[in-house]
């Protein structure tokens, strides 16, 4: 029983030591060169975060532009195919149909 009490007391003192460390300012325990390195790393992280956000924004813009172009192309292909089939004025050859279906397949699978 006394052994358990001494173990509990040791754990409490260890806990208090850890809590004291927890409330210390980490930078104050570092050397000057370590503090300088932390500052350099923090600046690098800020710069990379900024570049990442800018790149993400550009990517979203390009993705929206790509989707708009795909929709326009698909609509034009459908309009052209419907016009050719409906009017009967323009004969649609096998190559025209093949090209249409290849383009349609490409845009459906590239998403």
N, C-alpha and C positions, 0 to 999 in steps of 0.2 A: 504493500500500500504506500509506504514512504517512497518507494522507487517511482511509483506513478506520479506522486505529488511533485517530486523533483523533476520529472520529465515534463509535467505540465508547466511548472515554473520556468524551465528552460525554454519551452516553446513560447511562453508569453514574452520572455525577454527577447527572444529572436524576433518575434512579431513586432515588438516595440522598436527594435533596431531597424527592421525593414520599413516600418512606417516613418521613422525619422529620415531614412534615406529617400523615401518616396517624396517627401516634402522639400528636399534640397533642390536647388537650382543646378541642373546638370551642367550647364555651361561654366558655372563657377568652379567646378571640379576639374575642368579640362585645362590643359596647358595652353599657352598663347597660340602655338602653332596648330594645336588641335582645334581651337576655336576658329582660327583663320580657315582651316580646312572645312569645318562645318559651314561657315559662311559661304565659301566657294561652292560647296555642294548644294546649299539652299538656293543660291543664285542659279546654278545649273538646272535644278529641278524646276524653278519658276520659268526659266527660258524654255525648257523642253515642254512644260505644260502649255505654255503660250503657243509654241509651234504646233503642238498636237491639236489644240483647239482650232487653230487656223487651217491646218490640213484637213481636219474633220469637216469644217465649214465648206472648204473648197470641194471636198469629195461629195458632200450632200448636194452642192450646186451642180456638179457634173452629173451626178446620178439623176437629178431632176431634169437636166437638159437631155440626157440620154433617153429617159422615159418619154419625154415630150417628142423627141425625134422618132422613137420607135412607134409611138401612137400615131404620129402623122404619117409615117411610112406605111404602117399597117392599114390605116384608114384609106390612104391613097391606093394601096394595092387592092383593097376590097372594092373601092369605088371603080377602079379600072377593071377589075375582074368582073364585077357586076355589070358594068357598062358593056364590056365586050360580049358577055354572055346574053344580056338582055336585048341589045339592039340588033345583034346579028349583022351589023355593018362591018364589024372587024372580026376577022377570023382569028381565033385564038389557037395557036399551034401548040404542039406538045412541049416545045421548049419554053414557051411563055408560062404554061401551067407548071412545069417543072421548076422554073425560076421562082414563081410565086410561092409554091409549096416549100421550096428550100429556104427562101427568105422568111417565111412564116415559121418554119421549124426552128431556124436559127434564133429568131427573136423570142420564141417561146422557151427555148432551152437555155438562153443566155441570162435569164433572170435569176 
